[in-house]
């Protein structure tokens, strides 16, 4: 059954992402965060692929349906929906290392090593639990420092009041 704008607006959030199909390979993926993303599911070389059209409501139902028609036309003509050259769609790590190389002439070698190491530890960890642990420790450190600063400010005020 095709989707309608009313049906899309009535979709409820769930703990896990779920898909609502419109037909012709078009579906709306509802994320736990509340985002609604239009995607097209299509076969390529014996595998199911998906192509992101855009976020609802920025991309309307009608625009998403037109995107499916355009995608089918491209696929029938033998073209791909996704860029073959990964340089057109760089990963975060590639972009980060490119940024480091651009900044390197202004940095000392020690600073470049520090930034690279921190990026590798925080951003490129494959294990989400380890990443969470590092970020939790960082937050704890910041809260401790803020608490210490607050205590020092209180002591400073008391010392100023005592002088007067």
C-alpha positions in Angstrom: 0.0 0.0 0.0 1.5 3.3 -1.0 2.4 5.9 1.7 0.6 9.2 2.2 1.8 12.3 4.0 -0.8 11.7 6.7 0.5 8.2 7.3 4.1 9.4 7.4 3.3 12.1 10.0 1.5 9.5 12.1 4.5 7.2 12.3 5.6 6.5 15.9 9.1 6.3 17.2 10.4 2.9 18.3 13.4 1.7 20.2 14.9 0.3 17.0 14.9 1.6 13.5 12.2 0.3 11.2 11.2 0.6 7.6 7.9 1.5 6.0 7.7 0.6 2.3 6.0 2.7 -0.4 6.6 0.4 -3.3 9.0 0.2 -6.2 11.9 -0.2 -3.8 11.2 3.1 -2.0 11.0 3.0 1.8 11.1 5.4 4.7 13.4 4.4 7.5 12.3 5.7 10.9 15.2 6.0 13.3 15.0 6.0 17.1 16.2 9.6 17.1 13.0 10.7 15.2 14.7 11.1 11.8 13.0 9.8 8.8 15.2 8.9 5.8 14.1 8.0 2.3 16.0 5.1 0.8 15.8 3.1 -2.4 16.4 -0.7 -2.2 17.7 -2.1 -5.5 19.6 -5.2 -6.7 23.1 -4.8 -8.1 25.4 -7.7 -9.1 23.3 -10.2 -7.1 23.3 -8.1 -3.9 20.7 -5.9 -2.4 21.9 -2.3 -2.3 20.4 0.8 -0.9 20.6 4.5 -1.9 19.8 7.4 0.4 17.5 9.9 -1.3 17.2 12.4 1.7 15.5 13.2 4.9 11.7 13.7 5.3 10.2 16.4 5.3 13.1 18.1 3.4 12.5 15.6 0.6 8.7 15.2 0.2 6.9 12.0 -0.6 6.4 13.1 -4.2 10.1 14.0 -4.6 11.2 10.6 -3.2 8.8 8.8 -5.6 10.3 10.8 -8.5 13.8 9.9 -7.3 12.8 6.2 -7.6 11.8 6.7 -11.2 15.1 8.5 -12.0 17.0 5.7 -10.2 15.3 3.0 -12.2 16.1 4.8 -15.4 19.8 5.1 -14.4 19.9 1.4 -13.5 18.3 0.3 -16.7 20.8 2.3 -18.7 23.6 0.5 -16.9 24.7 3.4 -14.6 25.3 3.1 -10.9 23.5 5.1 -8.2 26.5 5.3 -6.0 29.8 6.9 -7.0 32.4 4.2 -7.9 35.3 6.5 -7.0 35.6 6.6 -3.2 37.5 9.8 -3.5 34.1 11.5 -4.3 32.8 10.1 -1.0 35.8 10.2 1.5 35.6 8.5 4.8 36.1 10.4 8.0 39.5 8.9 8.6 40.7 10.0 5.1 39.4 13.5 5.6 41.0 13.7 9.1 44.4 12.6 7.9 44.2 15.0 5.0 43.4 17.8 7.4 46.4 16.8 9.6 48.7 16.9 6.5 47.3 20.4 5.6 48.0 21.7 9.2 51.4 19.9 9.6 53.6 22.7 8.1 52.4 25.0 10.9 52.8 22.4 13.7 55.8 21.0 15.4 56.5 17.3 14.8 55.5 16.6 18.5 52.2 18.3 18.1 51.4 16.5 14.8 52.2 13.2 16.6 49.9 14.1 19.5 47.0 15.1 17.3 47.4 12.0 15.1 47.5 9.7 18.2 44.5 11.3 19.8 42.5 11.1 16.6 43.4 7.4 16.3 42.5 6.7 19.9 39.2 8.6 20.0 37.8 8.6 16.5 39.0 5.5 14.8 38.4 2.9 17.6 36.5 0.0 16.1 35.3 -0.9 19.5 32.4 1.4 20.6 32.8 0.2 24.2 36.4 1.4 24.3 35.5 4.7 22.7 32.7 5.2 25.3 35.1 4.4 28.1 37.6 7.0 26.9 35.0 9.6 26.5 33.5 8.8 29.9 36.9 9.2 31.5 37.3 12.6 29.7 33.9 13.8 31.0 34.8 12.7 34.5 38.0 14.6 34.3 36.3 17.7 33.1 33.6 17.5 35.8 36.4 17.1 38.4 38.3 20.1 37.1 35.1 22.2 37.1 34.3 21.1 40.7 37.8 22.0 41.8 37.6 25.4 40.1 34.3 26.0 41.8 35.8 25.2 45.2 38.8 27.5 44.5 36.5 30.3 43.5 34.5 29.9 46.8 37.7 29.9 48.8 38.9 33.0 47.0 35.6 34.8 47.7 35.9 33.9 51.4 39.5 35.1 51.5 38.4 38.4 49.9 35.6 38.8 52.4 38.0 38.0 55.3 40.4 40.7 54.2 37.6 43.3 54.2 
